[in-house]
Amino acid sequence: MKIIAVIPARYASTRFPAKLMQDLGGKTVITRTYEAAVKTNLFDDVFVVTDSKLIYDEIISIGGKAIRSIKEHESGSDRIAEAVENLDVDIVVNVQGDEPFINKEPLAAVLEVFRNDTKQEIDLASLMREIKDWEIIENPNNVKVIVDQNGLALYFSRAVIPYPREKNAGVRYFQHIGIYAFRKKALLDFYKLPMKSLEASEKLEQLRYLEYGKKIKMVETTHVGIGIDTPEDLEKARKMI
């Protein structure tokens, strides 16, 4: 089973333009992320896929592997699918370009899903963590997920799911952590299938997989990623470095 990591890297981020090329302890954010992914030793190969010549040249200059996007894309999955379409690979892991402090353990747990899936029934694997703070649960920026008894995702939403009509039902709430591992076929299917109403309404690309009947296995973790979305996040990251 050949496993690769792909880091989608847009230059023109809405909230923090050019954040991936910012200095983080003497190296750019994207270089830190790329090197961290390589150092996990979980992948047969690691690629950065980008629409930016600056980012492409940056990765090539450190001896890394980069792919230029040919088309404009609405989502990271689309960008990755275009990049891997002609690569000989079984499992593709989406590593966020703005998370330079990669934790190996949850990535390994996600990959273990496919090693245990002898019948190849799982299309995607991803992470979730339990949340108990109602401010986090009610925040639409925090995507929630509900699963069945086998840990397969039933639905993702920005809304509170399930709705707590009965406060003493013993429900656990889970936040989706946006690390994905895909079977290549599932990723290419996503690339070719049109967006449906649930994805359009919630603006959550994982709903396209569910709407077309793909199986997403969720793995519980206590890991919380450290992303760089704002200049303030970058200052915190510099202190950590």
Beta strands, then each sheet from edge to edge (+ up, - down):
strand 1: 3-9
strand 2: 23-24
strand 3: 27-28
strand 4: 45-50
strand 5: 66-68
strand 6: 91-94
strand 7: 124-131
strand 8: 144-147
strand 9: 153-157
strand 10: 173-183
strand 11: 216-220
sheet 1: 5+ 4+ 1+ 6+ 10- 7+ 11+
sheet 2: 5+ 4+ 1+ 6+ 10- 8+ 9-
sheet 3: 2+ 3-
end
